[in-house]
Amino acid sequence: MWSIKRAARGAGVTAALLVAGCASNSAPSGFLPSPEEAQASAYGAWIELQLQDPSRERATEGELLAVTADTVWVLSRSGAVVLSTSAVAQGKLTVWQSGAGAIAAWTGVGVLSTISNGWFLGFTAPLWIITGTVAGSRESHAPQRKVPPFGWAELAEFARFPQGIPPKLALNTLQLEF
């Protein structure tokens, strides 16, 4: 017989499996819009850049302001940063807040509901865990674009200024909004 203790342990294992397959981002809470809001947002997506030159800062992150084939502009917590794309080893852009948390919650509920399945629980609980893990992992990775394989020009559509920095814009007047 399955006990509540075993069911709770199974739910814990399910949660651990879901979290292990999920993508993460460093965007501040409240910065990333929902998928619907992202379609109309005037702000750029959140970008995390790992730099090649270890003598400088190793990384920078913030709102993607603009990007061209040779330059990327990022609005970090400390202000605007202008980098040569050749100085960037890799980057990860997160466009919207994923719904992976809701999938994890429903998967946990689904696994717990298999208690009523009797002996079939041995088949239905793993099915919930497998499908929930796959769905949660895919949903958490959906809003992300990585450089490489994406090129810099492909990320421009997610910038605040997709056509490039306006000529008379004073970068020091911009601040992160969240």
Backbone as CSV, one residue per row, in Angstrom:
resi,resn,N_x,N_y,N_z,CA_x,CA_y,CA_z,C_x,C_y,C_z
1,MET,0.831,-1.191,0.000,0.000,0.000,0.000,0.871,1.247,0.000
2,TRP,0.430,2.212,-0.742,1.137,3.496,-0.792,0.699,4.336,0.389
3,SER,1.654,4.936,1.030,1.335,5.825,2.140,1.501,7.272,1.696
4,ILE,1.008,8.161,2.507,1.147,9.594,2.204,2.616,9.980,2.204
5,LYS,3.392,9.344,3.051,4.829,9.636,3.112,5.505,9.272,1.789
6,ARG,5.154,8.119,1.231,5.732,7.714,-0.058,5.261,8.636,-1.180
7,ALA,3.997,9.026,-1.136,3.475,9.939,-2.158,4.198,11.285,-2.097
8,ALA,4.440,11.786,-0.894,5.154,13.054,-0.741,6.580,12.928,-1.251
9,ARG,7.202,11.782,-0.975,8.563,11.551,-1.465,8.571,11.517,-2.997
10,GLY,7.557,10.883,-3.588,7.448,10.850,-5.045,7.250,12.235,-5.637
11,ALA,6.454,13.063,-4.955,6.250,14.437,-5.428,7.552,15.228,-5.340
12,GLY,8.344,14.968,-4.299,9.639,15.643,-4.164,10.599,15.250,-5.273
13,VAL,10.607,13.962,-5.613,11.458,13.483,-6.707,11.007,14.106,-8.024
14,THR,9.698,14.195,-8.223,9.158,14.823,-9.433,9.615,16.268,-9.536
15,ALA,9.504,17.002,-8.439,9.922,18.411,-8.439,11.406,18.540,-8.748
16,ALA,12.224,17.660,-8.179,13.669,17.705,-8.437,13.975,17.424,-9.901
17,LEU,13.274,16.465,-10.495,13.482,16.157,-11.912,13.077,17.329,-12.806
18,LEU,11.969,17.969,-12.470,11.515,19.109,-13.269,12.507,20.262,-13.193
19,VAL,13.000,20.553,-12.011,13.937,21.665,-11.835,15.257,21.389,-12.544
20,ALA,15.698,20.144,-12.543,16.977,19.799,-13.171,16.979,20.055,-14.668
21,GLY,15.844,19.923,-15.314,15.785,20.105,-16.759,15.413,21.508,-17.189
22,CYS,15.182,22.417,-16.244,14.707,23.749,-16.584,15.852,24.719,-16.827
23,ALA,15.601,25.654,-17.730,16.559,26.715,-18.003,16.409,27.788,-16.934
24,SER,17.469,28.526,-16.707,17.418,29.606,-15.732,17.810,30.910,-16.404
25,ASN,17.529,32.002,-15.726,17.980,33.304,-16.193,18.231,34.177,-14.976
26,SER,18.965,35.246,-15.175,19.329,36.117,-14.061,18.540,37.415,-14.057
27,ALA,17.468,37.484,-14.828,16.659,38.700,-14.890,16.052,38.998,-13.520
28,PRO,16.023,40.270,-13.143,15.395,40.624,-11.863,13.913,40.262,-11.868
29,SER,13.406,39.947,-10.714,11.991,39.619,-10.583,11.153,40.783,-11.091
30,GLY,10.206,40.487,-11.947,9.332,41.509,-12.497,9.820,42.133,-13.797
31,PHE,11.044,41.831,-14.230,11.558,42.434,-15.462,10.961,41.776,-16.700
32,LEU,10.934,40.455,-16.711,10.472,39.733,-17.899,8.956,39.781,-18.013
33,PRO,8.453,40.145,-19.192,7.006,40.170,-19.392,6.465,38.770,-19.666
34,SER,5.144,38.644,-19.670,4.520,37.395,-20.096,4.687,37.305,-21.619
35,PRO,4.444,36.138,-22.214,4.544,36.039,-23.680,3.631,37.039,-24.405
36,GLU,2.443,37.279,-23.861,1.513,38.215,-24.482,2.038,39.650,-24.372
37,GLU,2.533,40.029,-23.189,3.052,41.384,-22.976,4.316,41.629,-23.793
38,ALA,5.112,40.598,-24.015,6.369,40.751,-24.760,6.122,41.202,-26.196
39,GLN,4.978,40.860,-26.760,4.674,41.237,-28.135,4.485,42.742,-28.298
40,ALA,4.124,43.426,-27.220,3.867,44.865,-27.304,4.830,45.692,-26.453
41,SER,5.778,45.059,-25.808,6.689,45.768,-24.910,7.654,46.669,-25.681
42,ALA,7.886,47.850,-25.132,8.833,48.786,-25.752,10.252,48.547,-25.260
43,TYR,10.415,47.674,-24.281,11.732,47.408,-23.712,12.385,46.219,-24.391
44,GLY,13.697,46.135,-24.247,14.432,45.021,-24.809,14.393,43.810,-23.889
45,ALA,14.795,42.684,-24.418,14.844,41.438,-23.648,16.065,41.450,-22.725
46,TRP,16.118,40.518,-21.792,17.234,40.396,-20.849,18.345,39.590,-21.502
47,ILE,19.575,40.098,-21.438,20.700,39.390,-22.051,21.806,39.189,-21.027
48,GLU,22.420,38.023,-21.073,23.565,37.680,-20.234,24.734,37.388,-21.170
49,LEU,25.843,38.089,-20.994,27.002,37.933,-21.872,28.221,37.472,-21.082
50,GLN,28.873,36.433,-21.570,30.149,35.968,-21.023,31.249,36.534,-21.914
51,LEU,32.190,37.250,-21.330,33.224,37.909,-22.113,34.457,37.025,-22.257
52,GLN,35.184,37.229,-23.358,36.378,36.430,-23.631,37.595,36.915,-22.863
53,ASP,37.689,38.210,-22.588,38.876,38.791,-21.963,38.762,38.732,-20.445
54,PRO,39.495,37.821,-19.791,39.384,37.685,-18.341,40.024,38.844,-17.574
55,SER,40.810,39.703,-18.236,41.422,40.828,-17.528,40.379,41.906,-17.219
56,ARG,39.276,41.924,-17.985,38.159,42.832,-17.712,37.114,42.071,-16.906
57,GLU,35.956,42.664,-16.771,34.862,41.937,-16.132,34.596,40.666,-16.925
58,ARG,34.205,39.624,-16.243,33.987,38.334,-16.906,32.620,38.236,-17.569
59,ALA,31.675,39.049,-17.089,30.320,38.955,-17.632,29.597,40.280,-17.444
60,THR,28.564,40.452,-18.229,27.650,41.583,-18.051,26.251,41.105,-18.387
61,GLU,25.265,41.726,-17.782,23.880,41.347,-18.018,22.996,42.569,-17.889
62,GLY,21.876,42.537,-18.585,20.930,43.638,-18.518,19.993,43.629,-19.707
63,GLU,19.333,44.762,-19.920,18.409,44.898,-21.037,19.183,45.092,-22.331
64,LEU,18.808,44.359,-23.359,19.429,44.525,-24.670,18.876,45.804,-25.297
65,LEU,19.760,46.793,-25.459,19.345,48.063,-26.057,19.381,47.998,-27.571
66,ALA,20.498,47.537,-28.121,20.658,47.451,-29.576,21.802,46.492,-29.868
67,VAL,21.819,46.011,-31.108,22.894,45.121,-31.533,23.090,45.270,-33.038
68,THR,24.359,45.285,-33.433,24.721,45.262,-34.847,25.681,44.089,-35.028
69,ALA,26.195,43.910,-36.202,27.112,42.799,-36.451,28.387,42.918,-35.614
70,ASP,28.790,44.146,-35.241,30.058,44.300,-34.525,29.944,44.926,-33.133
71,THR,28.747,45.371,-32.708,28.597,46.034,-31.410,27.297,45.615,-30.745
72,VAL,27.351,45.489,-29.411,26.152,45.207,-28.625,26.076,46.235,-27.494
73,TRP,24.879,46.813,-27.304,24.629,47.792,-26.257,23.727,47.140,-25.223
74,VAL,24.142,47.179,-23.948,23.399,46.556,-22.854,23.194,47.593,-21.758
75,LEU,21.983,47.674,-21.236,21.702,48.539,-20.095,21.772,47.679,-18.846
76,SER,22.916,47.746,-18.147,23.111,46.941,-16.940,22.622,47.721,-15.722
77,ARG,22.685,47.110,-14.575,22.275,47.774,-13.336,23.125,49.021,-13.064
78,SER,24.362,49.024,-13.532,25.259,50.157,-13.285,25.285,51.158,-14.437
79,GLY,24.499,50.954,-15.473,24.443,51.881,-16.596,24.671,51.181,-17.920
80,ALA,24.728,51.975,-18.977,24.889,51.426,-20.324,26.304,50.909,-20.548
81,VAL,26.396,49.757,-21.215,27.671,49.126,-21.548,27.685,48.905,-23.057
82,VAL,28.775,49.314,-23.699,28.939,49.109,-25.135,30.098,48.147,-25.329
83,LEU,29.832,47.031,-26.021,30.838,45.990,-26.204,30.979,45.632,-27.676
84,SER,32.177,45.271,-28.046,32.403,44.696,-29.363,31.897,43.258,-29.326
85,THR,31.187,42.833,-30.355,30.703,41.452,-30.364,31.848,40.456,-30.374
86,SER,33.017,40.859,-30.851,34.172,39.957,-30.839,34.709,39.741,-29.422
87,ALA,34.336,40.598,-28.472,34.766,40.439,-27.081,33.866,39.487,-26.310
88,VAL,32.780,39.056,-26.929,31.805,38.199,-26.258,32.033,36.746,-26.650
89,ALA,32.245,35.897,-25.638,32.423,34.465,-25.887,31.084,33.803,-26.187
90,GLN,30.075,34.140,-25.394,28.735,33.592,-25.607,27.708,34.476,-24.930
91,GLY,26.473,34.362,-25.375,25.401,35.151,-24.803,24.112,34.367,-24.734
92,LYS,23.262,34.764,-23.793,21.945,34.136,-23.666,20.915,35.239,-23.485
93,LEU,19.945,35.273,-24.371,18.881,36.261,-24.364,17.601,35.586,-23.885
94,THR,16.907,36.192,-22.922,15.631,35.666,-22.448,14.562,36.694,-22.779
95,VAL,13.594,36.298,-23.596,12.619,37.219,-24.161,11.410,37.426,-23.253
96,TRP,10.885,36.365,-22.629,9.726,36.478,-21.758,9.841,35.498,-20.605
97,GLN,8.939,35.641,-19.644,8.893,34.751,-18.481,8.202,33.466,-18.896
98,SER,8.882,32.340,-18.722,8.284,31.063,-19.128,7.230,30.616,-18.117
99,GLY,6.386,29.699,-18.543,5.347,29.152,-17.674,5.724,27.800,-17.110
100,ALA,7.018,27.536,-16.970,7.461,26.222,-16.498,7.014,25.941,-15.065
101,GLY,6.861,26.966,-14.256,6.419,26.766,-12.872,5.021,26.181,-12.806
102,ALA,4.139,26.645,-13.664,2.774,26.117,-13.698,2.773,24.663,-14.155
103,ILE,3.626,24.348,-15.115,3.718,22.966,-15.580,4.215,22.069,-14.455
104,ALA,5.201,22.543,-13.705,5.720,21.756,-12.577,4.633,21.517,-11.536
105,ALA,3.845,22.545,-11.249,2.777,22.397,-10.255,1.732,21.385,-10.719
106,TRP,1.314,21.489,-11.983,0.319,20.552,-12.495,0.870,19.136,-12.591
107,THR,2.144,19.015,-12.874,2.753,17.678,-12.910,2.743,17.061,-11.517
108,GLY,3.080,17.866,-10.514,3.033,17.370,-9.132,1.644,16.931,-8.739
109,VAL,0.635,17.718,-9.097,-0.754,17.350,-8.812,-1.119,16.059,-9.553
110,GLY,-0.678,15.958,-10.800,-0.958,14.751,-11.581,-0.330,13.508,-10.973
111,VAL,0.907,13.632,-10.510,1.570,12.487,-9.879,0.832,12.087,-8.604
112,LEU,0.451,13.069,-7.797,-0.283,12.753,-6.570,-1.644,12.120,-6.875
113,SER,-2.265,12.528,-7.977,-3.576,11.968,-8.312,-3.505,10.495,-8.711
114,THR,-2.316,10.018,-9.056,-2.196,8.615,-9.457,-2.325,7.656,-8.273
115,ILE,-2.377,8.194,-7.060,-2.574,7.337,-5.887,-3.871,6.545,-6.038
116,SER,-4.860,7.139,-6.672,-6.163,6.472,-6.840,-6.144,5.407,-7.941
117,ASN,-5.039,5.230,-8.619,-4.983,4.283,-9.726,-4.652,2.855,-9.309
118,GLY,-4.433,2.638,-8.046,-4.117,1.289,-7.585,-2.796,0.810,-8.177
119,TRP,-2.826,-0.437,-8.667,-1.607,-1.020,-9.222,-1.128,-0.301,-10.491
120,PHE,-2.050,0.348,-11.188,-1.663,1.080,-12.401,-0.787,2.296,-12.095
121,LEU,-0.708,2.642,-10.818,0.146,3.751,-10.401,1.591,3.539,-10.866
122,GLY,2.017,2.308,-10.922,3.375,1.999,-11.384,3.614,2.424,-12.829
123,PHE,2.548,2.588,-13.595,2.658,3.043,-14.986,2.298,4.524,-15.124
124,THR,1.233,4.944,-14.428,0.745,6.307,-14.629,1.623,7.359,-13.959
125,ALA,2.149,7.079,-12.781,3.017,8.068,-12.116,4.276,8.349,-12.945
126,PRO,4.997,7.324,-13.435,6.154,7.629,-14.287,5.784,8.385,-15.561
127,LEU,4.596,8.099,-16.123,4.173,8.838,-17.314,3.985,10.321,-17.008
128,TRP,3.363,10.622,-15.858,3.226,12.018,-15.447,4.601,12.663,-15.267
129,ILE,5.499,11.962,-14.628,6.837,12.511,-14.370,7.583,12.767,-15.673
130,ILE,7.549,11.804,-16.579,8.285,11.942,-17.849,7.697,13.071,-18.693
131,THR,6.380,13.060,-18.888,5.783,14.097,-19.742,5.882,15.469,-19.095
132,GLY,5.727,15.550,-17.803,5.860,16.836,-17.103,7.273,17.384,-17.176
133,THR,8.260,16.501,-17.055,9.654,16.927,-17.139,9.977,17.439,-18.539
134,VAL,9.552,16.701,-19.552,9.813,17.118,-20.932,9.101,18.443,-21.228
135,ALA,7.831,18.547,-20.853,7.070,19.777,-21.119,7.653,20.960,-20.363
136,GLY,8.010,20.778,-19.099,8.590,21.864,-18.304,9.929,22.319,-18.847
137,SER,10.745,21.363,-19.261,12.053,21.706,-19.821,11.897,22.486,-21.125
138,ARG,11.029,22.029,-21.992,10.809,22.726,-23.273,10.248,24.121,-23.045
139,GLU,9.314,24.260,-22.124,8.712,25.567,-21.849,9.737,26.535,-21.259
140,SER,10.625,26.052,-20.409,11.609,26.947,-19.798,12.681,27.394,-20.792
141,HIS,12.940,26.599,-21.819,13.927,26.966,-22.838,13.322,27.769,-23.995
142,ALA,12.002,27.768,-24.144,11.345,28.422,-25.282,11.667,29.907,-25.412
143,PRO,11.721,30.688,-24.316,11.961,32.125,-24.493,13.436,32.500,-24.634
144,GLN,14.318,31.529,-24.785,15.753,31.827,-24.803,16.367,31.658,-26.188
145,ARG,17.304,32.547,-26.481,18.109,32.485,-27.707,19.560,32.578,-27.269
146,LYS,20.405,31.713,-27.812,21.825,31.712,-27.427,22.706,32.078,-28.607
147,VAL,23.789,32.794,-28.305,24.802,33.161,-29.304,26.076,32.433,-28.909
148,PRO,26.667,31.622,-29.717,26.075,30.936,-30.846,25.021,29.931,-30.369
149,PRO,24.198,29.375,-31.197,24.181,29.314,-32.650,23.540,30.523,-33.319
150,PHE,22.697,31.299,-32.604,22.094,32.465,-33.236,23.173,33.507,-33.507
151,GLY,22.983,34.266,-34.564,23.883,35.368,-34.876,23.380,36.647,-34.216
152,TRP,24.258,37.636,-34.127,23.905,38.893,-33.477,22.743,39.580,-34.180
153,ALA,22.731,39.576,-35.495,21.671,40.250,-36.241,20.302,39.641,-35.930
154,GLU,20.269,38.353,-35.622,19.007,37.685,-35.303,18.446,38.115,-33.949
155,LEU,19.293,38.669,-33.095,18.836,39.115,-31.780,18.313,40.548,-31.803
156,ALA,18.574,41.282,-32.877,18.202,42.698,-32.952,16.701,42.915,-32.753
157,GLU,15.872,42.003,-33.218,14.426,42.186,-33.082,13.973,42.193,-31.621
158,PHE,14.808,41.718,-30.701,14.452,41.676,-29.286,15.047,42.841,-28.504
159,ALA,15.676,43.795,-29.193,16.297,44.953,-28.551,15.286,46.088,-28.399
160,ARG,15.557,46.990,-27.480,14.702,48.167,-27.324,14.741,49.016,-28.594
161,PHE,15.929,49.100,-29.199,16.111,49.848,-30.434,16.562,48.875,-31.527
162,PRO,15.630,48.165,-32.179,16.010,47.135,-33.150,16.756,47.669,-34.374
163,GLN,16.571,48.939,-34.706,17.272,49.510,-35.865,18.626,50.101,-35.470
164,GLY,18.971,50.050,-34.216,20.234,50.618,-33.739,19.988,51.782,-32.789
165,ILE,21.037,52.199,-32.116,20.937,53.300,-31.159,20.629,54.603,-31.908
166,PRO,19.598,55.331,-31.477,19.313,56.619,-32.117,20.519,57.561,-31.992
167,PRO,20.819,58.334,-33.026,22.029,59.150,-33.063,22.190,60.129,-31.900
168,LYS,21.121,60.751,-31.415,21.245,61.773,-30.376,20.886,61.263,-28.979
169,LEU,20.783,59.959,-28.818,20.416,59.388,-27.524,21.604,59.450,-26.564
170,ALA,21.388,60.000,-25.390,22.416,60.017,-24.335,22.222,58.746,-23.505
171,LEU,23.123,57.798,-23.663,22.996,56.507,-22.978,22.959,56.659,-21.453
172,ASN,23.614,57.683,-20.934,23.659,57.849,-19.466,22.311,58.287,-18.886
173,THR,21.313,58.578,-19.722,19.992,58.956,-19.223,19.061,57.756,-19.080
174,LEU,19.488,56.605,-19.556,18.642,55.404,-19.487,18.814,54.687,-18.156
175,GLN,17.727,54.106,-17.664,17.759,53.315,-16.433,16.939,52.061,-16.639
176,LEU,17.320,51.001,-15.930,16.539,49.750,-15.985,15.184,49.971,-15.357
177,GLU,14.147,49.462,-15.994,12.772,49.550,-15.492,12.306,48.155,-15.105
178,PHE,11.978,47.974,-13.827,11.357,46.716,-13.381,10.734,46.884,-12.032
